[in-house]
Amino acid sequence: MPEGMRDTPQPLAPQRRLHPVRQAFYIVFIAFAAVFVYALLFKGMMFFRVPSQSMEPTLAPGDFIVTIPAQEYHRGDIVVLTDPLHKGEFIVKRIAAVGGDKVETGLGYLAINGKYASEPYLREPIGYVLDPISVPSGEVLVLGDNRNESDDASRWLIDPQTGKAIDATDAYSDFVNGKRWKRTVPETEIVGKVSYRYLPF
């Protein structure tokens, strides 16, 4: 075989090992991605942007939040739910009362089951009075933390038979045409509990 045609084995270049810091970054990134995909596909995680001032000071307009459905919802949970007044839209509110609770308003605060409800997250004392409310099983009463500037249960009435809601901002009673309407919504209308605010950090 001619000299120039001879196959001469070439030494292999030494393999570069990943720097420990970069290796740790890849491991953390892969783990985070796996958790994210699992939550997105199997846990029903969803992303929303806070549209209004109704949850100030806890959440501000423009905040980006993540919700995850919960098996049970409790008083004090912040949730995203379908808007009773505008079908197809969503609102973010706090659960003020759950099934079995009896709610009264007056003197600037809520009373639940005859006891003062401590709500240190409120922007200011409540400036309105509602008829006493008995929350049915499987339903919740939702209100904004900015109580006096929030489109929430204080400003709507829902027909208990049809589920149709009307704007009740100026209503002084829960009775419509001789029938008492409700202010609570079924838990099935809840999309999920607000678990994180990812922007701003």
C-alpha positions in Angstrom: 0.0 0.0 0.0 1.4 3.4 -0.9 2.8 5.5 2.0 0.1 8.2 1.6 -2.8 5.7 1.7 -1.9 4.0 5.0 -4.5 4.4 7.7 -2.7 5.8 10.7 -4.6 5.7 14.0 -5.1 9.1 15.5 -5.1 9.6 19.3 -8.5 10.4 20.7 -8.9 13.9 22.2 -9.5 13.8 25.9 -13.2 14.2 26.8 -14.0 17.3 28.7 -16.0 16.8 31.8 -18.8 19.2 32.8 -18.0 21.7 35.4 -19.7 20.7 38.7 -21.7 24.0 38.8 -23.0 23.5 35.2 -23.8 19.8 36.0 -25.8 20.9 39.0 -27.6 23.5 36.9 -28.6 20.9 34.4 -29.9 18.6 37.1 -31.9 21.3 38.7 -33.3 22.5 35.3 -34.4 19.0 34.3 -36.0 18.4 37.7 -37.8 21.8 37.5 -39.0 21.0 34.0 -40.3 17.6 35.0 -42.3 19.1 37.9 -43.6 21.9 35.7 -44.8 19.5 33.0 -46.4 17.2 35.6 -48.2 20.1 37.2 -49.3 21.5 33.8 -50.6 18.2 32.4 -51.8 16.3 35.5 -52.5 18.8 38.1 -54.4 21.4 36.0 -52.0 24.3 36.6 -53.1 27.5 34.9 -51.8 31.0 34.5 -53.6 34.3 34.9 -53.0 38.0 35.0 -54.7 40.0 37.7 -57.0 42.5 35.9 -58.1 44.9 38.6 -57.5 46.5 42.0 -60.1 44.3 43.7 -57.5 42.2 45.5 -55.2 45.1 46.7 -53.1 45.2 48.8 -52.5 41.4 48.4 -52.4 41.4 44.6 -52.0 44.3 42.3 -53.2 44.9 38.8 -50.9 43.2 36.3 -49.6 40.6 38.7 -49.1 37.2 37.1 -50.4 34.3 39.1 -50.5 30.5 39.0 -53.5 28.4 40.1 -53.7 24.7 40.9 -57.0 23.0 41.6 -57.4 21.8 45.2 -59.4 18.9 46.6 -60.8 21.2 49.3 -61.1 24.9 49.6 -61.0 26.8 52.8 -61.9 30.2 54.2 -59.1 32.6 53.4 -57.9 30.9 50.2 -57.4 33.1 47.2 -59.0 31.5 44.1 -59.7 32.1 40.5 -63.3 31.3 39.4 -65.6 32.0 36.5 -67.2 35.4 36.6 -71.0 35.0 37.4 -71.8 38.3 35.6 -69.6 37.8 32.5 -69.7 34.2 31.3 -66.4 33.1 29.8 -64.3 35.5 31.9 -62.5 34.9 35.2 -62.1 36.7 38.5 -59.7 36.4 41.4 -61.2 36.7 44.9 -60.7 35.4 48.4 -63.0 32.8 50.0 -64.7 34.6 52.8 -67.0 31.8 53.9 -67.6 28.1 53.1 -70.6 25.7 53.2 -72.4 25.8 56.5 -71.2 29.3 57.5 -73.6 32.0 58.5 -72.3 35.5 57.5 -73.3 38.9 58.6 -71.8 42.3 57.8 -71.9 45.4 59.9 -69.7 47.9 61.7 -67.1 47.5 59.0 -66.3 43.8 59.3 -67.6 40.3 58.7 -69.1 38.1 61.4 -69.0 34.4 60.7 -71.2 32.1 62.8 -71.7 34.9 65.2 -68.0 35.7 65.7 -65.8 38.5 64.5 -63.7 37.3 61.4 -60.2 38.6 61.6 -59.1 39.7 58.1 -55.8 41.5 58.4 -55.3 41.5 54.6 -58.1 43.9 53.9 -57.3 47.3 52.5 -59.9 49.1 54.6 -63.0 48.4 56.7 -66.2 47.2 54.8 -68.4 50.2 53.9 -71.6 48.3 53.2 -74.2 46.1 54.8 -75.7 42.9 53.3 -78.6 40.7 54.3 -77.4 37.8 56.5 -76.1 35.0 54.3 -76.3 31.2 54.9 -73.7 29.5 52.7 -75.1 26.3 51.2 -73.1 23.1 51.3 -70.8 22.9 48.3 -70.7 26.6 47.8 -68.5 29.5 48.8 -68.9 33.3 49.4 -66.1 35.2 47.6 -65.0 38.8 48.2 -62.1 41.0 47.2 -59.5 42.2 49.7 -60.3 45.7 48.5 -63.8 45.2 49.7 -65.3 48.6 48.8 -63.9 48.5 45.2 -64.4 44.9 44.3 -66.9 43.3 41.9 -67.7 40.3 44.1 -70.6 38.7 46.0 -71.5 42.1 47.5 -72.4 43.3 44.0 -74.2 40.4 42.4 -77.3 38.3 43.0 -77.7 34.8 41.5 -81.0 33.1 40.7 -80.8 29.8 42.8 -82.9 28.0 40.1 -81.3 29.1 36.9 -77.8 30.3 38.0 -78.4 33.6 36.1 -76.6 36.5 37.8 -77.5 40.1 37.8 -75.6 43.3 38.8 -76.9 44.2 42.3 -74.6 47.1 43.1 -77.5 49.3 44.1 -79.7 46.5 45.6 -80.7 46.9 49.2 -82.1 43.4 49.5 -81.5 39.9 48.3 -85.1 39.5 47.2 -86.0 39.8 43.5 -89.7 39.7 42.5 -90.6 38.2 45.9 -87.9 35.4 45.6 -84.6 35.4 47.5 -81.6 35.2 45.3 -78.2 34.1 46.5 -74.7 35.6 46.6 -72.7 32.4 46.9 -71.2 30.3 44.0 -70.7 26.6 43.6 -67.2 25.3 44.4 -67.3 23.7 40.9 -67.0 27.3 39.4 -63.5 27.5 41.0 -60.7 27.0 38.5 -58.0 26.7 41.2 -56.3 28.1 44.2 -53.7 30.8 43.7 -50.4 29.1 44.6 -47.8 31.5 43.3 -47.2 35.0 42.0 -44.4 34.7 39.5 -44.3 38.3 38.2 -43.2 40.6 39.7 -40.8 38.4 41.5 
